[in-house]
Amino acid sequence: MLVFVKGAVRSLTVSRAGRLLQNRHSSIYSKPPKNKIGPGQSFFILSVFAVALLAPAGWILHHIPEYRQRPQTPTS
């Protein structure tokens, strides 16, 4: 009985994986984009991306002196 259940579950996962792959391929287009992205939009997206990457690093670098002054916790 357990072997039958394992086989049924395995066949369900394989069929689901096949459907996922089919759906993934349907979203790939070989034609040029319908809407062109302008330079303003490109600049905005790149600046948001840069801020998202650099803001945490800048925060950490700005607060390094505070981190150094913090008392060390004793290790047991």
N, C-alpha and C positions, 0 to 999 in steps of 0.2 A: 504494500500500500504506500509506503514511504517513497519507494522508487517512482511510482506513478505520480505522486505529488511533486517530486523534484523535477520530473520530466515536463509536467504541465507548467510549472513555474518557469523553467528554462525556456520553453517554447514561447511563453508570454513575453519574457524579457527580450528574446530575439526579435519577435514581431514588433514590439514597441521600438526597439533600436532601429529596425528597418524603416518604420514610419518616421522616426525622428530624422534619419538621414535623408529620406525623401523630402520632408518639409524643409530641411536645411538647403538642399540643392535648389528648391523652388525660389529661394530668395536671392539667388545669384543672377545678375543680369549682365548681358554682354553688350548692351547698348549704351550710348553716352547718357549722362544724367539729364533728367528733364529740367531741373532747376539748377542754374549755375550759382555758385557761391561767390559773392563779391569780395573785394579786398577788405572792406570794413568788417564783414562777418568773419573772415579768416583772421584778421588782427584780433578781434574780440575773443575768439575761441583760443587762439594761441596765448593771449595774455591771461585768460582764466586758467589755462593749463599750467602756465609758468608760475602763477601765483599759488596754485594748488600744490605744486611741487616745492617751491622755494619758501613759502611762508613757514611751514613747520621747522625747516632747517634754520631759517633766520631767527625764529623764536628761541630755539635751543642755543644758537650761537650768542644771541643777545643776553641770555640768562646764565651763561657759563660762570661769571663771577659769583652770582648768588649760589649756584650749585657748589662751588668750591668752598664758600664760607659756611655752608651747612655742616653741623657737627656730625661726625661719623657715628654710626650706630655700632654698639659693641657686639662683636660676634661671640657666640657661645661655643 
